[in-house]
Amino acid sequence: MATTIDQAFIKQFEREVHEAYQRQGSKLRNAVRSINNVKGASAVFQK
C-alpha cells in the first residue's frame, strides 16, 4: 500500500502504462517475427 501521495501516483502510472501496453500488444503482433512449436531453450532467426 502506498504511504505517500507521490508513491500512490507512481503506482497508478505504472498500472496505466502496463494496461496500455497490453491493449496495444495485438497491434504490435504483426511487427515481430515468431516461431511456433520450439523444442529446446532457444530458436535462431536468420537475417
C-alpha positions in Angstrom: 0.0 0.0 0.0 1.3 3.4 -0.9 2.2 5.6 2.1 2.6 8.9 0.4 0.7 10.7 -2.4 3.8 10.5 -4.6 4.0 6.8 -4.3 0.3 6.5 -5.0 0.7 8.4 -8.2 3.7 6.3 -9.3 1.8 3.1 -8.7 -1.2 4.3 -10.6 1.0 5.4 -13.5 2.7 2.0 -13.6 -0.6 0.3 -13.8 -1.9 2.5 -16.5 1.2 2.1 -18.6 1.1 -1.7 -18.2 -2.5 -1.8 -19.3 -1.8 0.4 -22.3 0.9 -1.9 -23.5 -1.3 -4.9 -23.1 -4.0 -3.3 -25.2 -1.5 -2.4 -27.9 0.0 -5.9 -27.9 -2.3 -7.1 -30.6 -1.4 -4.2 -32.9 2.3 -4.9 -32.5 2.0 -8.7 -33.1 2.4 -8.3 -36.8 5.6 -6.2 -36.4 7.6 -9.1 -34.9 8.8 -12.5 -36.1 7.9 -15.5 -34.1 8.4 -19.3 -34.3 5.8 -21.8 -33.0 6.5 -25.2 -31.6 10.1 -24.5 -30.5 11.8 -27.6 -29.0 14.7 -26.7 -26.7 15.8 -23.5 -25.0 16.1 -21.1 -27.9 15.4 -20.5 -31.6 17.5 -18.8 -34.3 16.2 -16.2 -36.7 18.1 -15.8 -39.9 18.8 -12.2 -41.0 
